[in-house]
Amino acid sequence: MITSLVQRLVRFPGLALIGGVALFGTLAASPRVAHAQTPLAPGVLLYGDEDLLGFGYGGGDPIAGATLTGLTTNTITDATNSFGHGFPFTPSGGEFSGTDQIFVGSVQTNAHDGYAAFAGRTAGPQVVEMDYSALVGVGQQVTSLTLGIAADDFQFGSFGQPFTASVNGVVNAALTAKLNSLNQTGPLTHFLTIGIDPALLTPSDTLTVSIDQGGDGGDGWAADFFTVGVTTASVAAPEPGSLALVALGAAPLLAVARRRRRSKRA
């Protein structure tokens, strides 16, 4: 029964797995579509097309149930539903870089699935750069950042080829473990979010996510879209009284410096 259901998911791209039940949907794309970052909700930007890799979510909401903002470091939430779709696919013109593209490991010596054998695949790592500066106002600092990934066809459990995820050049153990816990045979797309440590953020307000695969690199994967959600707080300016105390504290030092200069002249 389960095997026949998975087979039908592959054959019919409009079939969505919703709450464990397969439902047919239309092939119309979701209304949330963007080739670059665009507002998705207050404090949240969408990167890429929310369109199930071009097959359409059939009226389903891929992000429902997941928390888009305010997650603490390494806290993970999952969307309620996963969605099956057809194969193959390639990025359409103007896709946000790193989305709707099939990737394999940077060193591939085998092919365990159709993705890894597809002529349109690209060698990893998958690198996605997301500018979220539009969410950070003047005089504000980021207090939390929540990353969302519409992950597709991660199958470490089936094929044993380990994934590694990095954020701003640092391996993220929690995200790596989450991606390796997925078993998206079908293929299936599933949206998840994770809180990123604010200490990893850069002054440019750009988040760089890198995903690669070890082993024989032969288990292909993709991502439909990404999200970034931030919360911010105002950076407190020094109070006038504090500035006066600093000035008073510096006055004796200035006086000593003047006396030394005078004594040298004498």
C-alpha positions, 0 to 999 in steps of 0.5 A: 500500500505504501509503495503503491502510494509513493509510486503514484506520487511520482507519476502524478505531479499534482499529488500532495501528501497532506497529513499522511493522506494523498490528495490531488491538487491543481498545478497552479502555482502558489500566490507567493512567488518571487525570484528575489527576496520579497516580503512574506510576512512581517519581519520575513522575506521569501527567497525563490518561488514557492511553487513546488519546483514548478509543479504547484502546491495545488492550493496547499500551504507549504509553510503552515505549522512552521514558525517563521520568526523568533526561534532561539538558537538551534530550535527547529520547527516543521511544517504540517504537510509534505508535498509529492511532485513529479520529476525531472525539473530544472530552474526556469529563467530568473530563479533565485540562485540555488533554488529549483536546482538538483544538486549532488555531492561536490565529489560524485562517484555513484548515483543512487536515485534519479536526481543523481543520474539526471543530466541537469544536476549540478555538483555541490555545494549548494550555496544560497546567499540571502540579503535580509538588510531590508528587515534591519532598520537604522539603529537596530540590531538583530536579536533573532534570525530564523532560517526556513528551507523547503527541503526536497528529496533528502534521503540519508536514511535510505542511501547513507550519504551524509549531508553537511550544512554550514551557515556563514562559513560555520558548520551548523550541527543542528541543521546538519542533523535535521537534514540527515534525519529526513527521508523524502523518498517520493520525491517529497518537499518539506518546509522546516525552520531553524533558529540561527545563532545571532553571533554568526551574523555579519555586518552586511546582513547577508546570510550564506547557507551551504549544503554539501554531501559526502560519501559517494555524493550520489543522492541528489537533493534540491530546495524549492525556496528559503525564508529569513525571519528576523526580530530586532531591537534598538541599539541604545545610544549613550545617555548625556550623563554617561558621556559627561562621566566619560569626559570627566574621567578623561580630564585628569589624563589630558592634564597629565599629558599636557604637563608632560609636553610642557616638561619636554619643551622645558 
